[in-house]
Amino acid sequence: MTAIRGWPPDLGLRRYDTLDSTNEEARRLARNGVRGPLWIVSAAQTAGRGRRGRVWISESGNLFATLLMPVTTSLSPQLGFVAGLAAADAIAAHAPGAQVALKWPNDVLLNGKKVAGILLEALGHDSLAIGIGINLLHYPPDTEIPSISIAAVMGSPPDLDGILLRLARAMTAWYEIWLRGGFQPVRKAWLMRASGLGHAIRARLADSEREGVFEDLDEDGALLLRDPTGTLTRITAGDVFFRP
């Protein structure tokens, strides 16, 4: 049971003081037959990580959460965009007047700086972990992609239970939209909040870099980059940087 008032009764919640990472706990639970949907939340992480194995700074006072859910479709990567919309909705509710935007493929920006990141991991056993970290109080300094916290913008951090409840409700709502309508309504909503759309960007790939205009997302969520020669390149994985 949970002490969060208004928590959906059909949505599980497990809370911890410390974990290595909420995604790893989801992996352990899935291995033991837990399918979810279940939110896993920890006050602190000792081995948090982001995309490509990067360290995710996990100071107490921020939100570290993973949604463990059963997935039986090859389209599950689209749920990264679903999670991005949910996180953006939750952050916007606690940062009125601030600019909340989405950065391809899986970041949320607050006033142009990274405030949240998302990590999807297939766990086998037809399960998926959707990890979401939000900088409520702390943020790492001197990062390649500038970061920020909600507290730095608003003067104080939001109540953790409050933003977790908003996040869970928003995730459920966007997931239902995805189930009913497929990726198209999610893609349309994501593009409306996309940072850098229509502007020059630099995309760092595994073995090269590309520059051009961020033109669109395709039907699978890949970034479409128009280079100076007019060639349209489909990018499925990489890091995006905005040109000044």
C-alpha positions in Angstrom: 0.0 0.0 0.0 1.1 3.6 -0.5 0.7 6.7 1.6 0.3 8.9 -1.5 -3.3 10.2 -1.4 -5.1 9.7 -4.7 -2.7 7.1 -6.1 -4.5 4.9 -8.7 -5.6 1.6 -7.0 -4.6 -0.5 -10.0 -1.1 0.9 -10.2 1.6 -0.6 -8.0 4.2 1.4 -6.0 7.3 0.3 -4.1 9.4 2.9 -2.3 13.0 2.5 -1.1 15.4 4.6 0.9 18.4 3.5 -1.3 18.9 1.3 -4.4 21.7 0.8 -6.8 19.2 2.0 -9.4 15.5 1.8 -9.9 16.0 0.2 -13.3 18.1 -2.6 -11.7 15.4 -3.2 -9.1 12.9 -3.5 -11.9 15.2 -6.0 -13.6 15.3 -8.1 -10.4 11.6 -7.9 -9.9 10.9 -9.0 -13.5 13.3 -11.9 -13.1 11.2 -13.0 -10.1 8.0 -12.8 -12.0 6.7 -9.3 -11.2 5.1 -7.8 -14.3 3.5 -4.6 -13.2 2.5 -2.0 -14.0 4.5 -1.0 -10.9 6.4 2.2 -10.1 9.7 1.8 -8.2 11.0 4.9 -6.4 14.1 5.4 -4.4 15.2 8.4 -2.3 18.8 7.8 -3.4 20.7 5.7 -5.9 24.3 4.4 -5.6 24.7 3.4 -9.2 22.3 5.4 -11.3 22.9 5.5 -15.0 21.7 7.2 -18.2 21.9 6.3 -21.8 25.0 4.5 -23.1 26.0 3.6 -19.6 26.6 7.2 -18.5 26.6 7.9 -14.8 23.4 9.6 -13.6 24.2 11.8 -10.6 21.8 10.6 -7.9 21.8 13.1 -5.0 19.0 12.7 -2.4 16.3 15.3 -3.0 15.7 14.5 -6.7 13.2 12.0 -8.2 14.5 8.6 -9.2 11.6 6.4 -10.5 11.1 3.5 -12.9 7.9 2.1 -14.3 8.0 -1.6 -14.7 5.4 -2.8 -17.2 4.5 -5.8 -19.4 5.3 -5.2 -23.0 4.5 -7.6 -25.9 5.0 -5.3 -28.8 8.1 -4.4 -30.9 6.9 -0.8 -30.8 7.9 -0.4 -27.2 10.7 2.2 -28.0 7.9 4.6 -28.8 7.1 4.6 -25.1 10.2 6.8 -24.6 8.3 9.6 -26.3 5.2 8.7 -24.2 7.4 9.0 -21.0 8.8 12.3 -22.3 5.4 13.8 -22.6 4.4 12.6 -19.2 7.5 14.0 -17.5 7.1 17.3 -19.3 3.5 17.5 -18.1 4.5 16.8 -14.5 7.4 19.3 -14.6 5.2 22.0 -16.2 2.6 21.7 -13.5 5.3 22.5 -10.9 7.0 25.2 -12.9 4.3 27.6 -14.0 5.5 30.3 -16.4 8.7 28.4 -17.2 9.5 27.0 -20.6 9.3 23.2 -20.7 10.5 21.5 -23.9 11.5 18.0 -25.1 14.9 17.2 -26.5 15.4 14.3 -28.8 15.6 11.5 -28.0 14.8 11.3 -24.3 15.5 14.5 -22.3 13.2 17.2 -20.9 14.4 20.8 -20.8 13.5 23.6 -18.4 14.3 27.1 -19.7 16.6 25.5 -22.2 18.6 23.3 -19.8 18.2 19.6 -19.0 16.0 18.9 -16.0 15.0 15.2 -16.7 16.2 12.1 -18.5 14.6 8.9 -19.6 16.1 5.4 -20.0 14.2 2.5 -21.5 15.5 -1.0 -21.0 14.0 -4.2 -22.2 14.2 -6.7 -19.4 13.3 -9.9 -21.1 10.4 -11.9 -19.8 8.2 -9.5 -21.9 8.9 -6.6 -19.5 10.1 -3.1 -19.9 11.7 -0.6 -17.5 11.1 3.0 -18.1 13.4 5.0 -15.9 12.8 8.6 -15.3 15.1 11.0 -13.3 14.0 14.5 -12.6 16.2 17.2 -11.0 14.0 18.6 -8.3 16.6 20.1 -5.9 20.1 19.3 -7.3 21.7 19.3 -10.7 25.2 18.5 -11.9 27.4 21.4 -12.8 29.7 21.7 -15.8 28.0 19.1 -17.9 28.3 19.0 -21.7 24.6 19.6 -21.9 23.8 22.3 -19.4 21.5 21.1 -16.6 19.1 22.7 -14.1 16.7 21.8 -11.3 13.2 22.9 -10.7 14.3 24.5 -7.4 16.9 26.6 -9.3 14.1 28.0 -11.5 11.2 28.2 -9.0 13.1 28.9 -5.8 12.1 25.7 -4.0 11.7 22.0 -5.1 8.2 20.5 -5.6 6.9 18.0 -3.1 8.2 14.6 -4.2 4.9 12.8 -3.7 3.0 15.5 -5.6 5.2 15.4 -8.7 5.4 11.5 -8.5 1.6 11.4 -8.5 1.4 13.8 -11.5 4.0 11.8 -13.3 2.2 8.5 -12.8 -1.2 9.9 -13.8 0.3 11.6 -16.9 2.1 8.4 -17.9 -1.1 6.4 -17.6 -3.0 9.0 -19.7 -0.4 9.2 -22.5 0.0 5.4 -22.5 -3.8 5.1 -23.1 -3.5 7.6 -26.0 -0.7 5.5 -27.5 -2.7 2.3 -27.1 -5.8 3.7 -28.7 -4.2 5.9 -31.4 -0.8 4.5 -32.0 2.3 6.7 -32.3 0.8 9.4 -34.5 -1.0 11.4 -31.7 2.1 11.0 -29.4 4.4 12.1 -32.2 2.3 15.2 -32.9 2.2 16.2 -29.3 5.9 15.6 -28.9 6.8 17.7 -31.9 4.7 20.6 -30.5 7.1 20.7 -27.5 10.3 19.7 -29.4 13.3 21.9 -28.9 15.4 22.7 -31.9 12.7 21.7 -34.5 13.3 23.6 -37.7 16.7 24.8 -36.6 20.3 23.9 -37.1 21.6 21.1 -34.8 24.7 18.9 -34.5 24.0 15.2 -34.1 26.8 13.0 -32.5 26.5 9.4 -33.7 28.4 6.4 -32.6 31.2 6.9 -35.1 30.6 10.4 -36.7 28.9 13.7 -36.4 26.3 15.2 -38.7 25.1 18.8 -39.0 21.9 20.1 -40.5 18.3 21.2 -39.8 16.1 19.1 -37.5 13.3 18.7 -39.9 10.9 16.1 -38.4 10.4 12.8 -36.7 9.5 9.8 -38.8 6.8 7.3 -38.0 9.2 5.3 -35.8 10.5 8.3 -33.9 13.8 8.6 -35.7 15.1 12.2 -36.2 15.1 13.4 -39.7 18.1 15.7 -40.4 18.4 17.8 -43.6 22.1 18.5 -44.3 23.5 21.5 -46.2 23.4 19.5 -49.5 19.7 18.9 -49.1 20.1 15.2 -48.2 17.7 13.9 -45.6 19.3 11.5 -43.1 17.4 9.3 -40.7 19.0 9.2 -37.2 17.9 6.4 -34.8 20.4 7.0 -32.0 22.7 9.7 -31.0 23.2 13.0 -29.0 21.8 16.3 -30.2 23.4 19.6 -29.6 21.9 23.0 -30.6 24.0 25.4 -32.6 24.3 28.9 -31.2 
